[in-house]
């Protein structure tokens, strides 16, 4: 049985907010998605968090920080991008433990869309082996004889595509699929409008994440503003409520967003934004650069230990 966090050496002092990043919650483990948690492990983590923390949505936690009433050990569970299994798999687990999460949605992928990273995974899953030859479209040659080979190929292809402008990235993905055709790519990975409404009606917070999940620093200021505002407005229209929080795509300070983007979010009426800079938010934190981290750890002991290590990072990196 796990000891309490105080016995494990949880840092004492000012109230602190831990914000955890998830993307998908898979029904069972997937070798080509090693970074995604499965339902059994997610349930164990949620039970642990509900036992030891006051769990809040990002919007409510930001208000508590602003008003000086953050609980001593506060935490948020957040999901990025808008995957359908946030509703079908994660929600029932969260509901069993009385937990509300924040789901940051890239609106351009709702209703049958597919993010480029998922297209790469599902494409590599289906291509015949032992070699994937994409040299005709300047994407190299990749071994796919084993699961480990395929995982390496997925990573290499995603890196090539990640920082391209959206139109260029989409065109390159189309060339990749034309070079080595496959069948059966899934069209149900992302939330539908109905599922999104059900999440919101169940009490989960829905936040902005742009339209196309485009890294803001790859866009002009006008382009970044359009991506953020259009995504916000689409979500507000779907849900009939204002959108208070935002997650920067990729989320690394300087590389993926800058101080101008944080200022833009304030101007657009957001109340909080989250990065992917690790650490915890203390009273007085910049509400438009709240730190978040991914809760790695196959065992609950490792999960708790890594939460403690993250909590000791009292000053997360931020742009100024």
C-alpha positions in Angstrom: 0.0 0.0 0.0 1.3 3.5 -0.8 2.2 5.7 2.1 0.6 9.2 2.2 2.3 11.9 0.3 3.4 13.6 3.5 5.3 10.5 4.5 6.8 10.3 1.0 8.3 13.8 1.6 5.8 16.0 -0.3 7.2 19.6 -0.1 5.7 21.8 2.6 5.1 25.5 2.3 2.8 27.6 0.1 -0.2 26.0 -1.6 0.9 24.5 -5.0 -1.0 23.5 -8.1 0.1 20.4 -10.1 -1.3 20.2 -13.6 -1.1 16.9 -15.3 -1.1 16.3 -19.1 -2.8 13.4 -20.8 -3.8 13.0 -24.4 -5.5 9.6 -24.9 -6.7 6.9 -22.5 -6.6 3.6 -24.4 -8.8 0.7 -23.5 -5.6 -1.5 -23.5 -1.9 -0.9 -24.1 -0.7 -0.2 -27.6 2.9 -0.8 -28.6 2.9 2.0 -31.1 1.6 4.4 -28.6 3.9 3.8 -25.6 3.4 7.4 -24.3 -0.4 6.9 -23.9 -1.9 5.5 -20.8 -4.3 2.6 -20.7 -7.6 2.5 -18.7 -6.3 0.4 -15.8 -3.3 2.6 -15.1 -5.3 5.7 -15.5 -7.9 4.5 -13.0 -5.1 3.8 -10.5 -3.7 7.3 -11.0 -7.1 9.0 -10.7 -7.8 7.1 -7.5 -4.4 8.2 -6.1 -4.9 11.8 -7.1 -8.5 11.9 -5.7 -7.2 10.5 -2.4 -4.3 13.0 -1.9 -5.3 16.1 -3.8 -8.1 18.6 -4.3 -8.8 18.1 -8.0 -10.0 21.1 -9.9 -10.6 22.3 -13.5 -7.9 24.7 -14.9 -10.4 27.5 -14.9 -11.4 27.0 -11.2 -7.7 26.5 -10.2 -6.7 29.7 -11.9 -9.5 31.6 -10.2 -8.4 30.1 -6.8 -4.8 31.2 -7.5 -5.9 34.7 -8.5 -8.1 35.1 -5.4 -5.6 33.6 -2.9 -7.7 30.5 -2.0 -5.8 27.7 -3.6 -5.9 24.5 -1.5 -2.6 23.2 -0.1 -2.4 20.3 -2.5 -4.3 21.1 -5.7 -4.2 19.3 -9.0 -5.8 19.4 -12.4 -6.2 16.5 -14.9 -6.0 17.9 -18.4 -6.4 16.3 -21.8 -5.0 17.8 -25.0 -6.4 17.7 -28.6 -9.9 16.3 -28.2 -9.7 12.5 -28.5 -13.0 10.5 -28.5 -11.6 8.2 -25.8 -11.6 11.2 -23.4 -15.4 10.6 -23.4 -15.7 6.8 -24.0 -12.9 5.6 -21.7 -11.6 8.4 -19.5 -15.0 10.0 -18.5 -16.4 6.9 -16.9 -13.3 6.5 -14.8 -13.3 10.1 -13.7 -17.0 9.9 -12.9 -16.5 7.0 -10.6 -14.1 9.1 -8.6 -16.1 12.3 -8.7 -13.4 14.1 -10.8 -13.9 16.9 -13.4 -11.1 17.4 -15.9 -10.2 20.0 -18.5 -10.2 19.0 -22.2 -8.3 21.3 -24.6 -9.8 20.8 -28.1 -8.3 21.5 -31.5 -11.6 22.2 -33.3 -10.5 21.4 -36.8 -10.3 17.6 -36.0 -13.8 17.2 -34.5 -16.2 14.9 -36.3 -13.9 12.4 -38.0 -10.7 14.4 -38.4 -7.3 12.9 -37.7 -4.2 14.7 -36.4 -1.1 14.2 -38.5 0.7 12.4 -35.7 -2.1 9.8 -35.6 -2.1 9.5 -39.4 1.6 8.6 -39.1 1.1 6.0 -36.4 -1.8 4.3 -38.2 -0.1 4.5 -41.6 3.1 2.9 -40.2 1.0 0.3 -38.4 -0.5 -0.8 -41.7 2.3 -0.6 -44.2 3.9 -3.9 -45.3 7.4 -4.8 -44.2 10.2 -5.2 -43.9 11.1 -1.7 -45.4 9.0 1.5 -45.8 10.5 3.4 -48.7 9.4 7.0 -48.8 12.4 8.3 -50.6 10.2 9.4 -53.6 8.7 12.0 -51.3 11.9 13.0 -49.5 10.9 11.2 -46.2 13.6 8.5 -46.2 13.7 4.8 -46.0 12.7 3.1 -42.7 12.8 -0.5 -41.4 9.4 -1.8 -40.4 10.2 -5.5 -39.8 9.5 -5.4 -36.1 7.3 -3.4 -33.7 10.4 -1.7 -32.4 11.3 -0.7 -36.0 7.8 0.6 -36.6 8.0 2.7 -33.4 11.3 4.2 -34.5 9.8 4.9 -38.0 6.8 6.7 -36.4 9.1 8.9 -34.4 11.3 9.8 -37.3 8.3 10.7 -39.6 6.6 12.7 -36.9 9.8 14.8 -36.3 9.9 15.6 -40.1 6.4 16.9 -40.1 6.0 18.5 -36.7 7.1 22.0 -37.4 5.9 22.4 -40.9 3.2 25.1 -41.6 -0.3 23.4 -41.6 -0.8 23.6 -45.3 2.7 22.3 -46.1 2.3 19.5 -43.4 -1.0 18.4 -44.8 0.3 18.3 -48.3 3.4 16.3 -47.3 1.1 13.8 -45.4 -1.0 13.4 -48.5 2.2 12.7 -50.6 3.2 10.1 -48.0 -0.1 8.3 -48.2 -0.1 8.4 -52.0 3.5 7.0 -52.2 2.6 3.9 -50.2 -1.2 3.5 -50.1 -2.8 1.7 -47.1 -6.5 1.0 -46.3 -8.5 1.2 -43.1 -7.1 4.4 -41.5 -9.5 5.2 -38.6 -11.9 8.1 -38.8 -13.3 7.9 -35.2 -10.3 8.9 -33.2 -11.5 12.4 -32.3 -14.5 13.7 -30.5 -17.8 14.3 -32.3 -19.8 17.5 -31.5 -22.3 15.3 -29.5 -19.5 13.7 -27.4 -18.0 17.2 -26.8 -21.3 18.5 -25.5 -21.7 15.4 -23.3 -18.3 16.0 -21.8 -19.3 19.6 -21.0 -22.7 18.6 -19.6 -21.0 16.1 -17.4 -19.1 19.0 -15.7 -15.7 18.8 -17.5 -14.2 22.1 -18.6 -13.6 22.6 -22.3 -10.6 24.8 -23.3 -9.1 26.1 -26.5 -6.2 24.6 -28.3 -6.4 26.4 -31.7 -8.1 25.0 -34.8 -5.4 23.0 -36.4 -3.0 22.5 -33.5 -0.5 24.8 -35.1 2.5 25.9 -33.1 1.9 29.6 -32.6 5.5 30.6 -33.2 5.3 29.2 -36.8 2.5 31.7 -37.6 2.4 35.5 -38.1 0.8 37.4 -35.1 -2.3 37.8 -37.2 -2.3 34.1 -38.1 -1.9 33.0 -34.5 -4.7 35.3 -33.3 -7.0 33.9 -36.0 -6.2 30.3 -35.0 -6.9 31.0 -31.3 -10.0 33.2 -31.8 -11.6 30.9 -34.3 -11.1 27.8 -32.2 -12.5 29.7 -29.1 -15.5 30.9 -31.1 -16.3 27.4 -32.5 -16.2 25.9 -29.1 -18.3 28.6 -27.5 -20.9 28.2 -30.3 -21.0 24.4 -29.8 -21.3 24.6 -26.1 -23.3 27.8 -25.5 -20.8 29.0 -22.9 -17.6 31.1 -22.9 -14.2 29.4 -23.1 -12.0 30.5 -20.3 -8.8 28.5 -20.6 -6.2 27.6 -23.3 -3.4 25.2 -23.9 -0.5 26.3 -26.2 0.1 23.6 -28.9 3.3 21.8 -27.9 3.6 24.3 -25.2 7.3 25.0 -24.7 8.2 28.5 -23.7 10.1 30.5 -26.4 10.1 27.7 -29.0 6.3 27.2 -29.2 4.9 30.4 -27.8 6.2 33.8 -26.5 5.2 36.7 -24.4 3.2 38.2 -27.3 1.0 35.1 -27.4 0.3 35.3 -23.7 -0.7 38.9 -24.1 -2.9 38.1 -27.0 -4.8 35.5 -24.9 -5.5 38.2 -22.3 -6.8 40.5 -25.0 -9.1 37.7 -26.4 -10.7 37.3 -23.0 -9.1 34.1 -21.7 -8.5 33.8 -18.0 -5.7 31.2 -18.0 -3.3 29.3 -20.2 -1.1 26.2 -19.7 2.3 25.4 -21.1 4.4 22.2 -21.0 7.0 23.7 -18.8 7.3 21.4 -15.8 6.8 22.5 -12.2 4.0 23.6 -10.0 2.1 26.9 -9.9 2.4 28.9 -6.6 0.4 31.9 -5.5 1.4 34.8 -7.7 2.1 32.6 -10.7 1.5 34.0 -14.2 -1.9 32.6 -15.0 -1.1 32.6 -18.7 2.0 30.4 -18.3 0.8 27.8 -15.8 3.2 24.8 -15.8 2.2 21.3 -16.7 3.9 18.0 -16.9 3.3 14.4 -18.1 2.9 12.0 -15.2 5.2 9.2 -16.3 5.5 6.1 -14.3 4.4 2.5 -14.8 4.0 1.9 -11.1 2.1 4.1 -8.6 5.3 4.4 -6.5 7.1 5.8 -9.5 4.1 8.1 -10.3 4.1 9.5 -6.8 7.9 9.9 -6.8 7.8 11.9 -10.1 5.0 14.0 -8.8 7.2 14.9 -5.8 10.2 15.7 -8.1 8.0 18.0 -10.2 6.7 19.7 -7.1 10.2 20.6 -6.1 10.6 22.6 -9.3 9.2 25.7 -7.7 10.1 28.1 -10.6 9.0 26.7 -13.9 10.6 28.3 -17.0 8.5 31.0 -18.6 8.8 33.7 -21.2 8.9 37.4 -20.1 
